[in-house]
Amino acid sequence: MTDGHQHLSHVPDAARPAVYAARAVVRPVPPAHADQLDTAVEVFLTELSSALSGAGCTLVGHIKGSLTARGRGDLAFHATGLDAPPAITGGFAGKVSEAAFVVNVIVFGVDEEALPALVRDAWSRASGAETTWQL
């Protein structure tokens, strides 16, 4: 009897997934309005898509995550293609001075070692907020 997954050892590197998941605490200074956070998430996804494309990404499994501010609301987002518009749902009430940012990325054709920097740089460019990444 053969293992049905043995064929995976012969898959080219471009077909292997690069996976990255992270959490961060985001502190906009001054506190951000709801529309500023919406824009930051949209710009993040655009910046990340551009960076992934430049790094050789051939396929997006998914890019998804959330931005949550206790007592103020949350945004959930996901994208399944570099050129497809992202889906963003939710929103915030009032200004946000601190939020939890969670992101999960599965892509193909990108060096997995490079993925954390691509994600973090895209978030930094998009939000401009003080962000403390957690391990």
N, C-alpha and C positions, 0 to 999 in steps of 0.2 A: 504494500500500500504506500502510495506517495503522498507527501504533504502538498495540499493544494496551493500553498503559498510559496513553494520553492521558486517559482518563476520570478518572484519579486527580486531575487538576488541578481537578476540579469537586467533589471530596469535601469535605463540610463539615469545619471544624476539629475538631469532636467526634469525627470518624471517623479523624483522623490520629493515629498513635501518638506518645506521649511516651515517650522512651527514656532510661534512665539506668543506667550501670554504674559501679561504684566498688570500690575496695579500701581496706582500712584495717587498721591494727595496733591490737589491743585489749589493754589491760593492766588486768585487774581488780585492785583493791586493796581488801582482801587477795585473794590468789589464790582463784579460784572453784572450787567443787565442780561435778561433772558435772551434778547436778540444777539448780543455779543457772544454768548455761549453757543447758540445755534450756528452762528457764523464760524466760530472756532472749530466746531466739529466738522462742518462742511469743508472748510479750508484744510483741516487735518487730512480728511479722506482724499482730497484733491492732491495735496502735497505727497501723501504716502503713495498714491497711485502713480504719480510721476516718478518718485524715487524707485519704486518697485520696477516700473517699466525700464528705467535707466539701468537697473541692476540685472536685467535679463529675465524678469518674470514672464513666464509663458502662460500661466493660468492662475486664477484666484479661486481657491477653495472657498474661503470666506474671510472677510475682515468684519469683525463685529465687536461691539462693546457698549459701554454706558458711561454716563457722567451723572453722578447722583449727589445732590446736596440735601442733607438732612433737614426736613421741614420745609424745603423750598421746591422740591420736585426732582425730576430726572429726565434725561434724554437717553434713548436707546438708538443705536445705529448699526447698520450692516451694509456691506457691499459685496457683490459676487463677481464683479468684473472691473477691469481698469478703466473702461470707458463708459460703463453703465452708471447712471445717477444713483447715489446712495439712498437708502431709506432711513429717514430720521423720524422718530416719534417721541412724543412727550413734550415737556416744557417746564419752565421754572416760574415761580411767583416771587417777584421782588428781586433784589440784588443778591448775588451769591459771593460770599467771601471765602468759602472752602467747599470743595467737592471731591468725591472719590471718582477716579478715572480707571476704568477696567477695559482692556483691549485684548482680543484674541485674533491672531492672524495665522492662516494656513495658505501658503502660496507654493507655486512650483517654479523651478528654474532660477531660484535665488539661493545664494550661499546662506545657510542657516546662521552662520556666525555673524554675518552682516546684518541680519534682520533686526536685532534689538536697536542698533544705532539708527537704522532707517526709520523705525517707528518713533523713537524718541526725538530724533531731529525734526521729523514732520510735525509732531505735537508741539515742540518748542517754537517752530516757525509759525504755526497756526494760532497758538494761544497766547504766547508771550507771557504766560503766567508762571509764577514760581511753582515748580513741579518737583516733588520728592518721590522718586521711583522706589518701590519696595521690592525686595527680593522674593 
